[in-house]
Amino acid sequence: MVEPDVPQRTWRVPARIETARLVLRPYTLEDVAAMDDVIPANREHLLTFLPWAVDEPVGTEKRTELVEKFIADFKAGTAFTLGIFDRATGEFIGGTGLHLRDHPGHLEIGYWLAEHRQGEGLMTEAAAALTRVALQWSHSPFVEIRCSPANARSRLVPQRLGFALVDTLETTCGSDAREELTELWQLTPEAFLDSPASAEARPALVDGIGSPLAWPV
Ligand SMILES: CC(C)(COP(=O)(O)OP(=O)(O)OC[C@H]1O[C@@H](n2cnc3c(N)ncnc32)[C@H](O)[C@@H]1OP(=O)(O)O)[C@@H](O)C(=O)NCCC(=O)NCCS
């Protein structure tokens, strides 16, 4: 799919997204302790496909700086990094977000789950909610998920939701600049309407002061 010819732009994303089993929301400084527990404990699980995990454990000071940057980017509308929390218990169980990276004209979903919470359909549930938010609330012209062809579990998420594989890019990665392949999975607002992603219940949306947000009619 060709990137629409759009100028640099910022986006709006709800401050809190609630699905049947999950809360997706920006990290706060109160989350740093849980992040310091969960992320380093999952270092080996994350390392194969998420290069940033190599720096774990980053330590509380650096983690605090990272969270402050996530909060600032969210406010600026330039990146939307979200924690994944178990709605019933409040447990921090993973990370996700809507990202612009080098493509400010559309939103991209990224994700990881703590190893012990795989296999329950939680990431598919979160990605379905973020897909609907990106397309119907933030009005992204399409939504994208990028993953390695070798990441069997990750590429199943867009497949389950009805995304189309539109391209496979050759990219370089890491300090040794090794060649990697990256698949681009995309879903348009039109294709969404007939997709498994639209069969998932519409998530509840909340603004920054805790008031419900209405979906566009
Ligand atoms: C990628 C990742 C988030 C996928 O997690 P996952 O648990 O496989 O995905 P889901 O949470 O959607 O769960 C799907 C599994 O739950 C099962 N499941 C149970 N209930 C389900 C439901 N209601 N809906 C969908 N799947 C359901 C599926 O059958 C599937 O089972 P399987 O593990 O036997 O294949 C996880 O493997 C991860 O964090 N990996 C490391 C980081 C990473 O690679 N991130 C992506 C970088 S591109």
The ligand as a Gaussian input file, in Angstrom:
#p B3LYP/6-31G(d) Opt

LIG

0 1
 C        3.739000     -11.881000      19.971000
 C        2.988000     -12.279000      21.239000
 C        2.420000     -11.034000      21.902000
 C        1.843000     -13.227000      20.849000
 O        1.245000     -13.732000      22.024000
 P        0.146000     -14.911000      21.910000
 O       -0.192000     -15.309000      23.281000
 O        0.616000     -15.941000      20.965000
 O       -1.085000     -14.178000      21.237000
 P       -2.539000     -14.059000      21.860000
 O       -2.463000     -13.441000      23.197000
 O       -3.389000     -13.397000      20.853000
 O       -2.982000     -15.576000      22.084000
 C       -3.132000     -16.460000      21.010000
 C       -3.186000     -17.864000      21.577000
 O       -4.251000     -17.916000      22.502000
 C       -5.246000     -18.857000      22.032000
 N       -6.532000     -18.252000      22.353000
 C       -7.278000     -18.549000      23.439000
 N       -8.356000     -17.799000      23.467000
 C       -8.307000     -16.989000      22.375000
 C       -9.149000     -15.989000      21.883000
 N      -10.292000     -15.636000      22.507000
 N       -8.794000     -15.327000      20.754000
 C       -7.661000     -15.643000      20.114000
 N       -6.806000     -16.605000      20.548000
 C       -7.137000     -17.281000      21.672000
 C       -4.954000     -19.023000      20.570000
 O       -5.420000     -20.270000      20.102000
 C       -3.464000     -18.946000      20.566000
 O       -3.004000     -20.154000      21.092000
 P       -1.571000     -20.810000      20.805000
 O       -0.670000     -20.162000      21.812000
 O       -1.781000     -22.229000      21.038000
 O       -1.230000     -20.446000      19.384000
 C        3.928000     -13.001000      22.250000
 O        4.349000     -14.222000      21.700000
 C        5.150000     -12.174000      22.614000
 O        5.087000     -11.310000      23.479000
 N        6.314000     -12.502000      21.972000
 C        7.569000     -11.815000      22.281000
 C        7.585000     -10.369000      21.829000
 C        7.299000     -10.237000      20.353000
 O        7.750000     -11.024000      19.540000
 N        6.533000      -9.180000      20.014000
 C        6.143000      -8.901000      18.635000
 C        7.197000      -8.230000      17.882000
 S        6.674000      -7.959000      16.198000

